[in-house]
Amino acid sequence: MEEQKIGVVVKFFTKPSVAAIELTDGLLKVGDTIHIHGHSTDFQQRVDSMQIEHTVIQTADKGASIGIKVKDRVREHDVVYLVRP
């Protein structure tokens, strides 16, 4: 598997378990698999939905600030990678 760094976590919201991610490189689509890695974070998950400013979107490009539901706690500065088979 190949991984490409596409962004960084800028904020985590506990109650809906949502990560705010700043995309620094590449394109992210619903259905993609991401790997979130940091000091105490390390898991992969499929992107089931994304939002920008509470609007559901299907794709997000470099420079976008997106929100995605995450299955585990993430922290600011955790790195987000796009996983390619």
Order of alpha helices (4+ residues) and beta strands (2+ residues): beta-beta-beta-beta-beta-beta-beta-beta-beta-beta
